[in-house]
Amino acid sequence: MQLTGATVVVADPHDPSRDHSDPLVFTDGWVHHGPATADDDTLDVTGCVVTPGLVNAHHHLLQSGFRTLPGTRAVPMRDWLPRMAAAYAGAGIDPSLVSATTAAGVAEGLLTGVTTVADHHLNWPAGASAEQTVEIADAIAASARGLGSRLVYVRGSARDDPRTAADSAQAMAEHFLSTGHHGGVTADGMLQFAVGPAGVHSDAEETFRLLGDVAREWGLRRRTQANEQVDIEIALERYGRRPLDLLEGWGWLEPGVTIAHLCDVTEDEIARLAQAGITATHAPGCDVPMGWGIAPVRRLLEAGITVGLGTSGGGSNDAGHLLADARLAMQVSGLVGQQLEARSVLAMATAGSADGLGRSDLGRLTPGSRADACVWDVSGVADAGVADPVGGLLWASPGRRPRHVIVGGEVVVRDYALVTDDEDRIVAALEARLQRGPA
């Protein structure tokens, strides 16, 4: 496939000098070095900006079925967590529920330009066996694959028994990765497996250590959350120490670990994160409306920390629109320091998120990268008068959606519509499952 006529192709979001308007060629799912062949399909993208596919580095897809619940807005996190957990339990977490919520969340992501989503799945049925948790994880993976999206599946934990969590993670690794993998990524690059406790506010040292053991055995990335309001409060109450002090002592302040949120970090903590080789995920669409704080992204970047971008889930951010959250990240950045530029935030939503996953093959449109791309039409009135079409992607047209989305060289959204499924069917299936309740 070749894309022709683009206003701009953003080849490397970190490096504006690599922008171009030449045809972009995809071969066998990769960005190709040479010219197209006569057999290649051509997609005319005249009047459009082409970017790498967006990488949502932090989502909770289960929450796509539980948005705007009463009592979950502008409340302390101590109150929010049990209310969300009660809603999940009332619906009954099982493969049918997670399949429906994943379809809704992944479809929303694809329609707004997300080609890879990291799903931190934290909640499980009471007393579920390792085999039952594998069935749930498999339903999530199958739902994402059916829509054509890449998935990073994070076996999370929220107050789970430590040994139960580790046994489940081990069973999932054996299920997903036994046929060969590199760094927890399947051979086709469509699925990546990782582990991640919710945070020190919910999980004990043993959970972090045991899941860390699974990660080392299988070469997995590790992901967690830290330094939101409840995380700091509970850490100080329970241990008399701040969350990052605990994570360091528990073996989770080292390369291969990504920490989401980081709303309240000191200069000393930023320096320690950088020295440890930690990567970070900014989630302003969750943290800002819930009043949980704003991560000092500029200071993190200046310290040399790789920062990605995530939406978090529908229970705190009622949308999975990563580009909208990129715009929000720019708008609020000045409140905690120097304002971020559009290009920097676009890089966070693509290459930054990908690098935090250990995926140098994603988030770029350079030779040897995966052929994941978004085609954004900038020819309409919403972009009239825009001097910088790349900056305009974020500043202009709030709620912007891509015209086409490509994953692995295959068009999965064409002319603003899903190719592999139907929005109405996805919505109806989720509503029917929520109305039915537990089996």
Order of alpha helices (4+ residues) and beta strands (2+ residues): beta-beta-beta-beta-beta-beta-beta-alpha-alpha-beta-alpha-beta-alpha-beta-beta-beta-alpha-beta-alpha-alpha-beta-alpha-beta-alpha-alpha-beta-alpha-alpha-alpha-beta-alpha-beta-beta-beta-alpha
